[in-house]
Amino acid sequence: MQNKPATALRLALLSVGVFFSLGAMAQLAQDFSDFDPTYKNSVSLDGGFGFGSNAVSSELATTYYKSGYITTAMKDVVSNRFKFSELNRLGADANMAARLSHFATTKKGAHIGYWFSVEDKLNLNASFTGDMFDLYFRGNKLFEGRTANLSGSHLDYIHYRKASLGWAQEIKHQDQRWIYGVGVSVLQGVQNFSLSTGDKSRLFTEQAGVAVEPELSILLLRSDSIRGQLSDFAGQGLGGDLFWVYDEPGKKRIALEVHDVGRIAWNSRSTETRIDTSVYFSGVEIQNILKPDTSDFAAYDSTYLKRFLKTTSTGYTTWLPATITLSYQHYLCGTKLLYRGGIQYRIKASYSALVYAGIQYIPCKAFAIGAQAAFGGYTGWSYGLDATLRPGAGTSLRLRANQLNGFLSKQTGSEAVSVCIQKTF
């Protein structure tokens, strides 16, 4: 049989590389639980990144992103963590934001006002089988005499900008107050990539690698490949945020926050590629179907590829990875210690509910330091530290390393850091 199917298959399966090529990208939502309208004006700048996975290590993700050499030991660390009975998770975020708020005092002493923010966000979300990882990084020779399961894997990468205008109000009653607000956002889609495999996607390799039998169902969506400047719109949409806070100053605070509800419609220059094939190929020795230098593949044949690979230009719509957070704070020992806990969930993501708890020590108004532990999200257990400096004149600086695991040991799959500077006047 001709070896054209193998070339077509290799080109199709190379698309799974995006599962591991964006691992160093990293979204940190604005923290409305700290929203305080008692200040007439507030200006803040913040940014950060994060990476998490229950299988892929920070070392491998960083090395791959930098095009470094990935050793067998790095691969073994990841393979030994695979949960073959379920899909493995991977996620990353990055965010830069600026926010301005202004509040006026009502006759009853409460506050009402507005806030405006601009943000630049990236989000990567993926779930994949252990076989997909091994096929890409080790080749199909590993699967001689058995079938590699590629079913149910997916990746979603989105880069967008967000301009929000919001309204907030404080209602006071004795020593209690309620703060609630809502924001509406205009979204600029910069770039999007989505890959998903069907429920029966697989690859069988016969003994000695002399034949392969793939059965693939892959859907690829790509946004318009523009430069991503401020004036370039690969997509556009609307979104929103809302929050509600119950506060007893100096005692406790409960907050419910919903971030990034919305969707983006990508323009008609976007592309959709469908790969749907079941073929049998034999006649040469195939050590790694994903690497042409290890197999005797024929030249690319576009006529043959068109039989099962179809690309069309079309617009499509994606939802943002909305985040819901319920948090609780309670002061202990007067106001020297602050207990913090909560639960966070991300919609439209391979993200399990994240539960966290921690303590903050506040020896004086100018300084606070805290620690927390969490379980869930894209990874399992994670640990972090944070510090807040208030040098005076309404200025504060907050540093967070909510997931220190990856900084202490690159073999773990969790690292995140953020910084925020705020000025009130």
VOGU-3710 file (C-alpha; in Angstrom, 3 decimals, decimal comma):
1> mqnkpatalr> 0,000/0,000/0,000  1,197/3,539/-0,666  2,694/5,420/2,229  0,745/8,666/1,645  -1,634/7,922/4,538  1,251/7,983/6,983  2,325/11,435/5,843  -1,224/12,705/6,178  -1,570/11,136/9,579  1,712/12,622/10,802
11> lallsvgvff> 0,640/16,106/9,710  -2,684/15,683/11,452  -1,237/14,394/14,709  1,378/17,152/14,901  -1,472/19,405/16,013  -1,438/17,743/19,443  1,839/19,551/20,111  -0,085/22,668/21,090  -1,118/20,832/24,259  2,403/21,284/25,553
21> slgamaqlaq> 3,785/24,318/23,681  1,858/26,980/25,605  2,587/25,754/29,110  4,468/28,858/30,260  1,620/31,181/29,360  -0,433/32,097/32,222  -5,468/35,187/34,625  -5,795/36,570/37,867  -9,204/38,123/38,347  -9,619/41,443/40,044
31> dfsdfdptyk> -10,128/40,860/43,742  -13,418/42,577/44,519  -13,451/41,064/48,013  -10,992/43,864/48,920  -13,113/46,542/47,241  -13,471/49,451/49,709  -15,652/52,421/48,684  -14,803/54,380/51,842  -11,939/55,882/49,821  -13,099/58,628/47,464
41> nsvsldggfg> -10,613/57,694/44,748  -8,543/54,607/44,098  -6,062/53,703/41,349  -4,494/50,249/41,093  -2,171/48,318/38,790  -1,772/44,564/38,998  -0,483/41,623/37,042  0,601/38,033/37,404  0,878/34,568/35,924  0,112/31,046/36,953
51> fgsnavssel> 0,562/27,461/35,761  -0,971/24,277/37,098  -1,265/20,627/36,138  -1,918/17,347/37,924  0,564/15,637/35,585  2,879/17,963/33,623  5,745/19,361/35,698  6,763/23,020/35,722  10,212/21,939/34,543  8,960/20,186/31,415
61> attyyksgyi> 6,488/22,953/30,533  9,119/25,675/30,901  11,773/23,704/29,010  9,419/22,962/26,120  8,261/26,571/25,913  11,888/27,740/25,710  12,674/25,073/23,066  15,123/23,417/25,433  16,160/19,771/25,570  13,619/17,549/27,321
71> ttamkdvvsn> 15,305/14,591/28,968  13,865/11,125/29,438  13,848/11,768/33,192  11,565/14,805/32,674  9,167/12,676/30,631  9,221/9,893/33,216  8,234/12,314/35,992  5,126/13,237/34,007  4,243/9,721/32,813  4,393/8,374/36,369
81> rfkfselnrl> 1,650/10,833/37,372  -0,827/9,933/34,652  -4,310/8,985/35,684  -5,078/6,630/32,806  -8,649/6,124/34,003  -9,388/9,826/33,449  -8,170/12,874/31,561  -5,172/14,767/32,910  -5,511/18,530/33,485  -3,357/21,508/32,536
91> gadanmaarl> -4,041/25,228/32,760  -2,202/28,540/32,637  -3,135/32,205/32,952  -1,596/35,648/32,606  -3,140/38,997/33,365  -2,295/42,705/33,400  -4,873/45,213/34,618  -5,409/48,837/35,627  -8,449/50,065/37,573  -9,811/53,446/38,643
101> shfattkkga> -12,717/53,939/41,064  -14,486/57,019/42,366  -17,094/57,192/45,139  -19,244/59,921/46,618  -20,808/59,945/50,103  -24,595/59,982/50,401  -26,546/61,968/53,005  -26,875/58,819/55,118  -23,110/58,305/55,166  -23,065/55,430/52,660
111> higywfsved> -21,124/55,445/49,389  -22,051/55,102/45,724  -19,842/55,367/42,688  -18,290/53,806/39,618  -15,157/51,976/38,545  -13,353/51,609/35,215  -10,733/49,018/34,282  -8,719/47,793/31,299  -7,155/44,330/31,188  -5,089/42,085/28,939
121> klnlnasftg> -5,688/38,368/29,572  -4,458/35,001/28,376  -5,890/31,635/29,336  -4,839/28,104/28,423  -7,022/25,171/29,427  -6,408/21,549/28,435  -7,271/17,966/29,293  -5,492/15,042/27,651  -4,933/11,309/27,870  -1,636/9,872/29,052
131> dmfdlyfrgn> -1,320/8,121/25,688  -1,473/11,460/23,879  1,445/12,788/25,933  3,542/9,649/25,371  2,708/9,554/21,658  3,876/13,117/21,169  7,006/13,013/23,338  8,113/9,364/22,894  6,685/8,278/19,534  4,384/5,413/18,587
141> klfegrtanl> 7,109/2,736/18,887  6,160/2,705/22,567  2,724/1,403/21,530  3,825/-1,609/19,464  1,132/-4,239/19,646  -1,421/-1,998/21,364  -3,686/0,985/20,808  -3,011/4,549/21,931  -6,154/6,183/23,290  -6,516/9,829/22,170
151> sgshldyihy> -10,234/10,184/22,905  -11,870/13,105/24,648  -8,794/15,364/24,760  -9,139/19,083/24,208  -7,249/22,371/24,372  -8,565/25,932/24,482  -6,264/28,964/24,285  -7,620/32,509/24,306  -5,998/35,949/24,402  -8,311/38,921/24,768
161> rkaslgwaqe> -8,502/42,480/26,038  -11,249/43,838/28,234  -12,528/47,359/28,970  -15,051/47,477/31,824  -17,307/50,126/33,293  -18,979/49,278/36,573  -21,242/50,635/39,256  -21,085/49,853/42,976  -22,983/50,880/46,098  -22,568/50,533/49,839
171> ikhqdqrwiy> -25,538/50,130/52,185  -24,832/50,702/55,902  -26,780/49,545/58,931  -25,238/50,178/62,359  -21,870/48,359/62,338  -22,687/46,298/59,251  -22,471/47,133/55,592  -23,306/45,541/52,250  -21,297/46,363/49,140  -22,467/45,197/45,747
181> gvgvsvlqgv> -21,653/46,061/42,165  -21,856/45,040/38,537  -19,662/45,772/35,532  -20,197/45,548/31,777  -17,235/44,821/29,508  -16,371/45,329/25,866  -14,097/42,499/24,690  -11,436/42,541/21,987  -10,492/39,072/20,803  -6,775/38,878/19,972
191> qnfslstgdk> -6,161/35,177/19,379  -7,908/31,854/19,870  -7,017/28,228/19,244  -9,176/25,228/20,038  -8,466/21,538/19,492  -10,651/18,569/20,429  -10,543/14,872/19,650  -13,587/12,670/19,205  -14,695/9,930/21,568  -13,201/7,168/19,403
201> srlfteqagv> -9,859/8,687/18,379  -7,103/6,094/18,591  -3,886/4,835/16,970  -2,930/1,148/16,697  0,709/0,203/15,967  1,522/-3,391/15,001  4,554/-5,291/16,354  7,937/-3,986/15,134  6,198/-0,794/13,988  5,654/-2,124/10,450
211> avepelsill> 2,032/-0,955/10,269  -0,283/1,581/11,866  -4,043/1,828/11,915  -5,323/5,266/12,957  -8,928/6,206/13,582  -9,044/9,959/14,132  -11,741/12,560/14,686  -10,170/15,986/15,328  -11,660/19,473/15,233  -9,348/22,497/15,008
221> lrsdsirgql> -10,575/26,085/15,329  -8,237/29,030/14,707  -8,972/32,731/14,890  -7,869/35,209/12,251  -4,048/35,438/12,283  -3,728/39,213/12,626  -0,913/41,012/14,425  -2,830/41,626/17,655  -2,328/45,396/17,833  -4,800/47,577/19,732
231> sdfagqglgg> -6,598/48,400/16,486  -6,819/44,745/15,353  -9,973/42,780/16,135  -9,858/39,060/15,405  -13,045/38,878/17,459  -15,317/40,991/19,597  -17,877/40,445/22,298  -19,499/41,508/25,549  -18,903/40,353/29,102  -19,573/41,217/32,693
241> dlfwvydepg> -18,531/40,928/36,334  -20,503/41,170/39,554  -19,797/40,987/43,269  -21,559/41,093/46,631  -19,842/41,702/49,988  -21,158/41,534/53,539  -18,776/43,282/55,928  -18,513/43,846/59,667  -15,386/46,060/59,814  -12,739/44,600/62,094
251> kkrialevhd> -14,738/41,369/62,526  -15,643/39,389/59,418  -16,331/39,628/55,705  -18,164/37,348/53,240  -17,819/37,917/49,490  -19,288/36,361/46,350  -17,557/37,269/43,074  -18,274/36,311/39,470  -15,667/37,269/36,859  -15,492/37,111/33,081
261> vgriawnsrs> -18,991/36,038/32,140  -19,289/36,584/28,391  -18,317/35,361/24,968  -16,376/36,452/21,897  -17,480/36,080/18,263  -14,416/35,513/16,047  -14,566/37,003/12,554  -15,270/35,188/9,298  -11,550/34,951/8,440  -11,192/32,330/11,165
271> tetridtsvy> -10,749/28,709/10,067  -12,286/25,375/10,981  -10,400/22,160/10,187  -12,002/18,733/10,548  -9,951/15,552/10,400  -11,993/12,380/10,143  -10,259/9,245/8,905  -9,818/5,546/9,421  -6,948/4,103/7,330  -4,467/1,231/7,386
281> fsgveiqnil> -0,842/1,749/6,377  1,974/-0,790/6,105  5,188/-1,343/4,191  7,859/0,619/6,072  9,244/0,624/9,561  7,613/3,393/11,606  9,441/4,264/14,822  7,774/7,615/15,451  4,894/8,685/13,271  5,169/12,261/14,512
291> kpdtsdfaay> 8,778/12,762/13,374  9,585/12,445/9,657  13,297/11,917/10,246  12,614/8,551/11,931  10,262/7,104/9,288  10,256/6,539/5,542  7,430/8,949/4,679  6,483/10,050/1,202  6,190/13,680/0,184  3,138/15,664/1,131
301> dstylkrflk> 0,210/14,972/-1,201  -2,534/17,591/-0,993  -4,888/15,614/-3,226  -4,841/12,700/-0,814  -5,155/14,883/2,276  -8,326/16,457/0,947  -10,030/13,081/1,288  -10,237/13,360/5,050  -8,870/16,801/6,021  -11,239/19,691/5,334
311> ttstgyttwl> -10,490/23,343/6,153  -13,040/26,116/5,725  -13,132/29,819/6,583  -15,889/30,546/9,055  -16,725/32,592/12,110  -17,380/30,921/15,438  -18,090/31,862/19,052  -16,293/30,963/22,304  -17,285/31,503/25,928  -14,878/33,051/28,395
321> patitlsyqh> -13,568/30,854/31,257  -15,790/32,475/33,905  -14,697/32,200/37,562  -16,957/32,045/40,639  -15,447/32,632/44,101  -17,047/32,490/47,550  -14,694/33,735/50,290  -14,811/34,268/54,056  -12,572/36,337/56,368  -12,652/36,495/60,143
331> ylcgtkllyr> -10,415/38,466/62,523  -8,883/36,705/65,527  -7,050/38,099/68,544  -8,510/41,524/67,957  -7,207/42,463/64,520  -3,759/40,865/64,718  -4,748/37,654/62,935  -7,032/37,228/59,958  -8,409/33,838/58,917  -9,142/33,512/55,199
341> ggiqyrikas> -10,890/30,683/53,385  -13,063/30,011/50,384  -13,933/27,978/47,318  -13,394/28,825/43,655  -14,733/27,221/40,498  -14,072/27,915/36,837  -16,751/27,281/34,222  -15,919/25,906/30,774  -12,591/24,503/31,971  -10,987/21,225/33,081
351> ysalvyagiq> -10,818/22,744/36,552  -11,960/21,043/39,733  -13,337/23,111/42,621  -10,456/24,830/44,453  -10,767/24,971/48,243  -8,320/27,163/50,167  -7,654/28,341/53,717  -4,974/30,480/55,335  -3,983/32,913/58,031  -2,574/36,451/57,875
361> yipckafaig> -0,560/38,093/60,630  -0,960/41,884/60,949  1,564/43,211/63,486  0,946/46,855/62,467  -0,904/48,948/59,909  2,160/49,179/57,679  2,788/45,442/57,218  1,015/42,083/56,958  2,197/38,604/56,032  0,179/35,477/55,381
371> aqaafggytg> 0,242/31,846/54,307  -2,343/29,559/52,763  -2,931/26,007/51,568  -5,255/24,944/48,762  -6,488/21,799/47,061  -8,013/21,475/43,589  -7,966/23,636/40,492  -5,697/22,276/37,757  -3,468/20,521/40,284  -3,768/18,953/43,743
381> wsygldatlr> -2,230/20,442/46,877  -0,561/23,839/46,667  0,932/26,235/49,195  1,559/29,944/49,142  2,697/33,120/50,888  1,687/36,761/50,583  2,845/40,085/51,979  1,305/43,564/52,055  3,234/46,791/52,613  1,537/50,095/53,441
391> pgagtslrlr> 4,283/52,746/53,578  1,738/55,530/54,055  0,056/58,292/52,038  -2,613/55,823/50,884  -0,131/53,588/49,064  -0,111/49,802/49,348  1,911/47,037/47,694  0,718/43,435/47,739  2,802/40,440/46,654  1,297/36,978/46,299
401> anqlngflsk> 2,835/33,617/45,532  -0,262/31,475/45,947  1,404/28,408/44,462  4,996/28,115/45,615  5,303/24,420/44,743  6,797/24,959/41,299  9,343/27,501/42,552  10,573/25,152/45,287  10,610/22,036/43,100  10,392/22,136/39,300
411> qtgseavsvc> 9,085/18,577/39,298  5,753/19,775/40,685  3,043/21,203/38,439  2,000/24,353/40,258  3,343/27,913/40,340  1,683/31,342/40,472  2,734/34,849/41,450  1,052/38,268/41,309  1,747/41,851/42,343  -0,633/44,767/42,951
421> iqktf> 0,112/48,404/43,729  -2,711/50,695/44,855  -3,080/54,367/45,662  -6,083/55,784/47,513  -6,844/59,461/47,984
//
